[in-house]
Amino acid sequence: MEDGNAAARVIQDLRVLVAAAGPGARLPSVRELTARHHASPVTVAEAIRRLVAEGLIEARPGRGTFVAAGPDVRRVPDLSWQTVALGPRPSGESEMQALLALPRDGAIPLSGGYLDADLQPAAALGAALARAARQPATWQRGPVEGREDLRAWFAREAGTGLRAEDMVICPGGQAALSSAVRALTAPGDALLVESPTYLGALAVARAAGLRLVPVPADSDGVRPDHLAAAFARTGARLFYCQPLHANPHGATLAADRRARVADAVRDAGAFLIEDDYARDLTIDGPAPPPLAADDPDGHVIYLRSLTKSTAPGLRVAAIGARGPAGARLRAARLLDDFFVAGPLQQAALEFLTSPAWSRHRRTLATSLRTRREALVAALRRHLPSLCPQSVPRGGLHLWIRLPDGVDDVAVAAAAAAEGVVVFPGRPWYAAEPPAPHLRLTYAAAAPDLMDEAVRRLARALRAERAPV
């Protein structure tokens, strides 16, 4: 009781001093207040803590206590100088932020690049990470290029063209792609890309100061004739390609085009970055081997990530190349972040080499097929004119052609207002899009939500096309 009275006296005394003094004025020390009120130092400290919490005073370690600056005299920061110092904002940032934005409550996501939580092997990954975390060696520094056994797994998956020593482990496919582009190009160089192509690749190229050169692609993948012409016209030495279930349009490079694409790259003395993001997302039938599996002379830079087919938190990927290109990639990764966390590498390896990985791939193919069919059925029911003629055999997305004259960005905004999240096609092109499109993702929402999602999209499209 006596301590409570003493604390109250200290608090009242300090309130009077604060009211009489100006902002920044020094207040009596703990020793002075202890003597003045015959209170213990603990009681005085508690009184000061309560007034600090109220914002009346400031405690500065080693200096004492002071009257806090009031809101009316506190200086408002002036950050306008940063506008001049930073210069123009890099292009592509807003599109990437929109792509990665979480849907608002109640909205049905038909956009995104990761699996719905129900499709992720969270229990198996959690168990693998728990086992890895209990092993002291995983917390130690390992090889900067990554664990040899994990690199060997990625090399085997790529085919006979790459070895473990050619690979380097990266914290996700985006980091691997960014390192590769910076290691193999200089600002002002041309980068050939499929048209349309992965939004993240366009953002990386722009951030690196590269000249983007789009190469037309159709339902059979990139056009080899246009690729050869683009190499000849630009003198480019790098081509970014997704030969399997390309994002966003879902095409797989046709068998009769594979050799012609390889010839175009070889004849130009160039490299091809093969982004094999969808290797574990094939739904119908076996996937063709990577281009890297038939690359004797080291033209293919092979990239594969585990994140898309498992969970967003498993930021583990590998990128590999032979010869001096591989050495440059490994050096670039070292400069970026030294190495990937050991427990994450160990957990990934345990998961990949356990029966849980094969079970997950089988279950995932079945679940993605169910969701893809539910989305296609909903389109046929509510928007039959937009149903794609060719449905991709894998991946996560449908590429929907909108009627001529429709603004795809406006449709996406109208859909968001209706409670369904879709992504416009325009940002996926390095140049002017030939037609309006939407990318619809079937991996982010449950099958029983697809019908309602497309119903909402149909309302949005009708509203956007209605005469003003």
Secondary structure by P-SEA (a helix, b strand, c coil): caaaaaaaaaaaaaaaaaaacccccccccaaaaaaaccccaaaaaaaaaaaaaaccccccccbbbbbccccccccccccaaaaaaacccccaaaaaaaaaccccccccccccccccccccaaaaaaaaaaaaaacccccccccccccaaaaaaaaaaaccccccccccccccaaaaaaaaaaacccccbbbbbcccccaaaaaaaaaabbbbbbbbbccccccaaaaaaaaaaccccbbbbbccccccccccccccaaaaaaaaaaaaccccccccccccccccccccccccccccccccbbbbbcccccccccccbbbbbccaaaaaaaaaaaaccccccaaaaaaaaaaaacaaaaaaaaaaaaaaaaaaaaaaaaaaacccccccccccccccbbbbbccccccaaaaaaaaaaacbbbbbccccccccccbbbbbbbcccccccaaaaaaaaaaaaaaaaaccc
